[in-house]
């Protein structure tokens, strides 16, 4: 990559971090701007969660590596979970392995540099990045389910896209049509892909005129509603506590809007003849939505879990008697990301986004935590 910033030397605060942690400095390395998380905040009470630093540019280490110049990095609730340490028991139990970390797992931009074995990609090509880097040779990967194979997840367990550049693999690159700008589609890389995969599962079984409940019409939910509208003829019922989110749901194509006021289960049952919906897609997964979501699901129907944060508690006898299906959802496949981009290119799905400068990452995170973002936030380097 062309030289841009050079570090002033090794005698600085960035070089004097604890042994064993990544060293974000070098004597003559090319440097980029990045927002770096250096400490967990379990109560999300601090004013500053990340700080802008000059860190070394990512380098090609494998012949199949690709470096992407970031055009937009989505800000996801998972990033808040990382800050509060939800992922710590799984990825950083000792507390000294993961941090410092550059978050950001929803990334799109332009090809900057490619490894010597990469074909069909050149500098300047617009792309969106599938979030999971996998080897491609395990059974899950060979079946197309890379998200279930061993590998790394930039932004979660290694450095991600809250920066000017990102290193990924050619396997993760999905070329964008010139009609789609990276900053406008970056959140599709995870939020959109996750919503699309859940909807794709549901629409395999939803017949015209049947009912699908969407719980949560925010960042993922409004994408899911549009995907449902594009892919089936089901009656779409949306439940949310926010009037602004319900307005977004209506704009996205919902047929029925219901305020989450404590009576939403009865309202859904009333709308479905007392039976419940054939499918319920829960984009919240906490604060009581799991029990309510299952109560909205008709016997032999399916409850799709997308959001997370609480336990699902169901008596086994209820599972036997009702034959309800509980189905999890983890991101999506590379092929599904290409399918979603085809929908976006045809204007069948459109993201509601709020743009922030990379320097304003803390504001974006705090706005998300405060529920002030309707749609998705995107950081622009």
C-alpha positions as CSV (number, residue, x, y, z in Angstrom):
1,X,0.0,0.0,0.0
2,X,1.2,3.5,-0.7
3,X,2.9,5.2,2.3
4,X,0.7,7.5,4.3
5,X,1.4,7.9,8.0
6,X,4.7,6.9,9.6
7,X,5.1,6.3,13.4
8,X,7.4,8.7,15.1
9,X,9.3,5.9,16.9
10,X,8.9,3.3,19.6
11,X,9.0,5.8,22.6
12,X,5.3,6.4,22.9
13,X,2.4,5.3,25.0
14,X,1.1,2.9,22.3
15,X,4.4,1.0,22.4
16,X,4.4,0.7,26.2
17,X,1.5,-1.6,26.7
18,X,1.6,-4.8,28.6
19,X,3.6,-7.7,27.4
20,X,1.5,-10.2,25.5
21,X,-1.0,-7.7,24.2
22,X,-0.9,-6.6,20.5
23,X,1.6,-3.8,20.1
24,X,0.0,-1.0,18.1
25,X,3.3,0.8,17.1
26,X,6.4,0.4,15.1
27,X,9.5,2.3,14.2
28,X,8.9,2.9,10.5
29,X,5.5,1.2,9.8
30,X,2.8,2.8,7.7
31,X,0.0,3.8,10.0
32,X,-3.8,4.2,9.8
33,X,-6.4,5.6,12.1
34,X,-8.5,3.2,14.1
35,X,-10.9,3.2,17.1
36,X,-9.4,0.9,19.7
37,X,-11.1,-0.8,22.6
38,X,-8.7,-1.2,25.5
39,X,-10.9,-2.1,28.5
40,X,-14.3,-3.7,29.2
41,X,-17.1,-1.8,30.8
42,X,-19.6,-4.2,32.2
43,X,-22.2,-1.6,33.2
44,X,-21.7,0.5,30.0
45,X,-21.3,3.5,32.3
46,X,-18.1,5.1,30.9
47,X,-18.2,8.0,28.5
48,X,-15.4,6.7,26.3
49,X,-15.4,3.1,25.2
50,X,-13.0,3.3,22.3
51,X,-10.2,5.8,21.5
52,X,-8.8,6.9,18.1
53,X,-5.2,5.8,17.7
54,X,-2.6,5.5,14.9
55,X,-2.0,1.8,14.4
56,X,0.0,-0.2,11.8
57,X,-1.7,-0.8,8.5
58,X,-2.7,-4.4,8.0
59,X,-0.3,-6.5,5.9
60,X,-0.8,-9.3,3.5
61,X,0.4,-12.5,5.3
62,X,-1.1,-15.1,3.0
63,X,-1.2,-15.4,-0.8
64,X,-5.0,-15.4,-0.6
65,X,-5.3,-12.3,1.7
66,X,-7.1,-9.2,0.6
67,X,-6.8,-5.7,2.1
68,X,-10.0,-3.6,1.9
69,X,-10.1,0.2,2.2
70,X,-13.1,0.8,4.4
71,X,-15.9,2.8,3.0
72,X,-18.3,2.1,5.8
73,X,-18.3,0.0,9.0
74,X,-21.6,-0.9,10.6
75,X,-22.1,-0.3,14.4
76,X,-23.9,-3.3,15.8
77,X,-25.4,-4.2,19.2
78,X,-22.8,-7.0,19.3
79,X,-20.2,-4.3,19.6
80,X,-21.9,-3.1,22.8
81,X,-21.9,-6.7,24.1
82,X,-18.2,-6.9,23.4
83,X,-17.6,-3.7,25.4
84,X,-19.6,-5.0,28.3
85,X,-17.8,-8.3,28.3
86,X,-20.5,-10.7,27.2
87,X,-18.1,-12.4,24.9
88,X,-15.3,-12.4,27.4
89,X,-16.0,-15.9,28.9
90,X,-15.9,-17.4,25.4
91,X,-13.1,-15.5,23.7
92,X,-11.1,-13.9,26.6
93,X,-11.6,-15.8,29.8
94,X,-8.3,-14.7,31.3
95,X,-9.0,-11.0,30.4
96,X,-5.6,-10.5,28.7
97,X,-6.0,-12.2,25.3
98,X,-8.5,-10.1,23.3
99,X,-7.8,-6.5,24.1
100,X,-6.7,-4.1,22.7
101,X,-9.2,-4.7,19.9
102,X,-10.4,-2.9,16.8
103,X,-14.1,-3.7,16.6
104,X,-16.3,-3.7,13.5
105,X,-17.6,-6.8,11.8
106,X,-19.9,-5.2,9.2
107,X,-17.6,-3.9,6.5
108,X,-17.7,-2.7,2.9
109,X,-15.3,-0.7,0.9
110,X,-12.8,-1.0,-2.0
111,X,-10.1,-3.4,-2.8
112,X,-6.7,-1.9,-1.9
113,X,-4.3,-4.8,-2.3
114,X,-4.5,-8.5,-3.0
115,X,-2.3,-11.5,-2.4
116,X,-0.4,-13.1,-5.3
117,X,-2.9,-16.0,-5.7
118,X,-6.0,-13.8,-5.8
119,X,-7.7,-13.6,-9.1
120,X,-10.6,-11.5,-10.4
121,X,-10.1,-8.6,-7.9
122,X,-8.3,-5.4,-8.5
123,X,-7.6,-2.2,-6.7
124,X,-10.7,0.0,-6.5
125,X,-13.3,-2.7,-6.9
126,X,-16.3,-2.0,-4.6
127,X,-16.9,-5.0,-2.3
128,X,-18.8,-6.1,0.9
129,X,-17.0,-8.4,3.3
130,X,-18.5,-11.6,4.7
131,X,-17.7,-11.4,8.4
132,X,-16.3,-14.9,9.1
133,X,-12.8,-15.9,7.8
134,X,-12.7,-19.7,7.5
135,X,-10.2,-22.1,6.0
136,X,-12.7,-23.6,3.6
137,X,-11.7,-27.3,4.0
138,X,-13.7,-28.5,7.0
139,X,-17.1,-30.2,6.4
140,X,-19.1,-27.2,7.4
141,X,-17.2,-25.0,4.9
142,X,-17.4,-27.5,2.1
143,X,-21.2,-27.6,2.6
144,X,-21.2,-23.8,2.4
145,X,-21.7,-23.0,6.1
146,X,-18.5,-21.1,6.7
147,X,-19.9,-19.5,9.9
148,X,-19.9,-22.9,11.6
149,X,-16.3,-23.8,10.6
150,X,-13.1,-22.9,12.6
151,X,-11.6,-19.5,11.8
152,X,-11.6,-15.9,12.9
153,X,-14.2,-13.2,13.1
154,X,-12.7,-9.8,12.5
155,X,-14.2,-7.3,15.0
156,X,-14.9,-10.0,17.5
157,X,-11.8,-12.1,18.0
158,X,-9.3,-10.1,15.9
159,X,-9.1,-6.6,14.5
160,X,-12.0,-5.4,12.5
161,X,-13.3,-2.5,10.5
162,X,-13.4,0.5,12.9
163,X,-10.4,1.7,10.9
164,X,-9.2,2.8,7.5
165,X,-8.2,-0.6,6.3
166,X,-9.1,-4.3,7.0
167,X,-7.3,-7.5,6.1
168,X,-9.6,-10.4,5.1
169,X,-9.6,-13.4,2.8
170,X,-10.6,-13.6,-0.9
171,X,-13.2,-16.2,0.2
172,X,-15.0,-13.4,2.1
173,X,-15.2,-10.9,-0.7
174,X,-18.5,-10.3,-2.4
175,X,-18.2,-7.8,-5.3
176,X,-20.7,-5.0,-5.3
177,X,-22.6,-3.7,-8.4
178,X,-21.6,-0.1,-9.1
179,X,-25.1,1.0,-8.2
180,X,-24.4,0.2,-4.5
181,X,-22.1,2.5,-2.4
182,X,-20.1,0.7,0.3
183,X,-21.2,3.1,3.0
184,X,-24.8,2.4,2.2
185,X,-24.6,-1.4,2.4
186,X,-21.9,-2.1,5.0
187,X,-24.5,-3.2,7.7
188,X,-25.8,-5.9,5.3
189,X,-22.6,-7.8,6.0
190,X,-23.9,-9.0,9.4
191,X,-27.3,-7.3,10.3
192,X,-28.7,-7.7,6.8
193,X,-27.3,-11.2,6.3
194,X,-28.5,-12.4,9.6
195,X,-32.0,-11.0,9.0
196,X,-32.0,-12.5,5.5
197,X,-31.0,-15.9,6.6
198,X,-33.8,-16.1,9.2
199,X,-36.4,-14.9,6.7
200,X,-35.1,-17.3,4.1
201,X,-35.7,-20.2,6.6
202,X,-39.1,-18.9,7.5
203,X,-40.3,-18.3,3.9
204,X,-39.6,-22.0,3.0
205,X,-42.7,-22.8,5.0
206,X,-44.9,-19.7,4.9
207,X,-47.8,-20.0,2.5
208,X,-49.6,-17.0,1.0
209,X,-52.0,-15.5,3.5
210,X,-50.3,-17.2,6.5
211,X,-48.9,-15.0,9.3
212,X,-45.4,-14.0,10.3
213,X,-44.7,-12.0,13.4
214,X,-41.6,-9.8,13.5
215,X,-40.5,-8.8,17.0
216,X,-38.3,-5.7,16.9
217,X,-38.3,-3.4,13.9
218,X,-34.9,-1.8,14.5
219,X,-31.6,-2.4,12.7
220,X,-32.2,-6.0,11.8
221,X,-36.0,-6.0,11.9
222,X,-36.6,-3.4,9.2
223,X,-34.4,-5.4,6.9
224,X,-36.2,-8.6,7.8
225,X,-39.6,-7.0,7.0
226,X,-38.4,-6.0,3.6
227,X,-37.0,-9.4,2.9
228,X,-40.3,-11.0,3.9
229,X,-42.2,-8.7,1.6
230,X,-39.9,-9.5,-1.3
231,X,-39.8,-13.3,-0.8
232,X,-43.3,-14.3,0.3
233,X,-47.0,-13.3,0.5
234,X,-47.4,-13.8,4.2
235,X,-49.3,-11.3,6.5
236,X,-46.5,-9.4,8.3
237,X,-47.3,-8.5,11.9
238,X,-44.7,-6.2,13.6
239,X,-44.3,-5.8,17.4
240,X,-42.1,-3.0,18.8
241,X,-42.2,-0.7,21.8
242,X,-41.0,2.3,19.8
243,X,-43.3,4.4,17.8
244,X,-40.5,5.5,15.5
245,X,-39.6,1.8,14.9
246,X,-43.2,1.0,14.1
247,X,-43.3,3.9,11.6
248,X,-40.1,2.4,10.0
249,X,-41.8,-1.0,10.0
250,X,-44.8,0.5,8.2
251,X,-42.5,2.1,5.6
252,X,-40.7,-1.3,5.2
253,X,-43.9,-3.1,4.3
254,X,-45.6,-4.4,7.5
255,X,-49.3,-5.2,7.2
256,X,-50.1,-4.8,10.9
257,X,-48.3,-2.7,13.7
258,X,-48.6,-3.6,17.3
259,X,-47.2,-1.7,20.3
260,X,-45.3,-3.8,22.8
261,X,-47.3,-2.6,25.7
262,X,-47.8,-5.8,27.6
263,X,-50.8,-6.9,25.6
264,X,-49.0,-7.9,22.4
265,X,-49.6,-11.6,22.8
266,X,-53.3,-11.2,23.1
267,X,-53.3,-8.8,20.2
268,X,-51.5,-11.3,17.9
269,X,-53.8,-14.1,19.0
270,X,-56.8,-11.9,18.3
271,X,-55.5,-11.1,14.8
272,X,-54.8,-14.8,14.1
273,X,-58.1,-16.3,15.2
274,X,-56.7,-17.4,18.6
275,X,-54.2,-19.7,17.0
276,X,-51.0,-17.7,16.8
277,X,-48.7,-17.1,13.8
278,X,-47.1,-19.8,11.6
279,X,-43.8,-18.1,12.1
280,X,-42.3,-15.7,14.7
281,X,-38.9,-14.1,14.0
282,X,-37.5,-12.5,17.2
283,X,-34.9,-9.9,16.5
284,X,-34.7,-8.9,20.2
285,X,-34.3,-12.1,22.2
286,X,-34.3,-10.5,25.7
287,X,-36.5,-8.5,28.1
288,X,-39.3,-11.1,28.0
289,X,-39.6,-11.5,24.2
290,X,-38.7,-15.1,24.2
291,X,-41.7,-16.2,26.3
292,X,-44.0,-13.9,24.4
293,X,-42.7,-14.9,21.1
294,X,-43.4,-18.6,21.8
295,X,-46.8,-17.7,23.1
296,X,-47.5,-16.0,19.7
297,X,-46.4,-19.1,17.8
298,X,-49.2,-21.5,16.8
299,X,-49.0,-25.2,17.3
300,X,-46.6,-26.8,14.8
301,X,-45.3,-23.2,14.0
302,X,-41.7,-22.0,14.2
303,X,-40.1,-19.5,16.5
304,X,-36.8,-18.1,15.0
305,X,-34.3,-16.8,17.5
306,X,-32.1,-14.0,16.1
307,X,-31.5,-11.6,19.0
308,X,-30.1,-12.9,22.2
309,X,-29.7,-11.9,25.9
310,X,-31.9,-14.2,28.0
311,X,-32.7,-17.9,28.4
312,X,-35.6,-19.7,26.7
313,X,-37.5,-21.8,29.3
314,X,-40.1,-24.2,28.0
315,X,-41.5,-27.3,29.8
316,X,-40.8,-30.4,27.7
317,X,-44.4,-31.4,27.9
318,X,-45.3,-28.2,26.1
319,X,-42.8,-29.0,23.3
320,X,-44.3,-32.4,22.9
321,X,-48.0,-31.3,22.9
322,X,-47.5,-28.2,20.7
323,X,-44.8,-29.5,18.4
324,X,-43.4,-26.0,18.1
325,X,-40.0,-25.5,16.5
326,X,-37.3,-23.3,18.1
327,X,-34.7,-22.4,15.5
328,X,-31.5,-20.5,16.0
329,X,-29.8,-18.3,13.5
330,X,-26.1,-17.5,13.1
331,X,-25.1,-14.9,10.5
332,X,-25.5,-16.4,7.1
333,X,-23.5,-17.9,4.2
334,X,-21.4,-16.3,1.5
335,X,-24.0,-17.3,-1.1
336,X,-26.8,-15.7,1.0
337,X,-24.9,-12.4,1.1
338,X,-24.8,-12.5,-2.7
339,X,-28.5,-13.1,-2.7
340,X,-29.1,-10.2,-0.4
341,X,-27.0,-7.9,-2.6
342,X,-29.2,-8.9,-5.5
343,X,-32.3,-7.8,-3.6
344,X,-30.6,-4.5,-2.7
345,X,-29.5,-4.0,-6.3
346,X,-33.1,-4.4,-7.4
347,X,-34.3,-1.9,-4.7
348,X,-36.3,-4.6,-2.9
349,X,-34.5,-3.9,0.3
350,X,-33.1,-0.5,1.5
351,X,-31.2,0.3,4.7
352,X,-32.2,3.1,7.0
353,X,-28.8,4.4,8.1
354,X,-27.3,7.2,10.3
355,X,-23.7,8.1,9.3
356,X,-21.0,9.0,11.8
357,X,-17.4,10.0,11.2
358,X,-14.9,7.3,12.4
359,X,-13.8,9.9,15.0
360,X,-17.3,9.9,16.5
361,X,-17.4,6.1,17.2
362,X,-18.2,6.7,20.9
363,X,-21.2,8.8,20.0
364,X,-22.5,6.2,17.6
365,X,-22.1,3.5,20.3
366,X,-23.8,5.6,22.9
367,X,-26.6,6.6,20.6
368,X,-27.2,2.9,19.8
369,X,-27.2,2.0,23.5
370,X,-29.7,4.8,24.2
371,X,-32.0,3.5,21.5
372,X,-31.7,6.7,19.4
373,X,-30.8,5.0,16.2
374,X,-33.7,3.7,14.1
375,X,-32.1,1.5,11.5
376,X,-28.3,1.1,11.5
377,X,-25.3,3.4,12.3
378,X,-22.3,3.4,10.0
379,X,-18.9,4.8,10.6
380,X,-17.2,6.6,7.7
381,X,-13.4,6.8,7.9
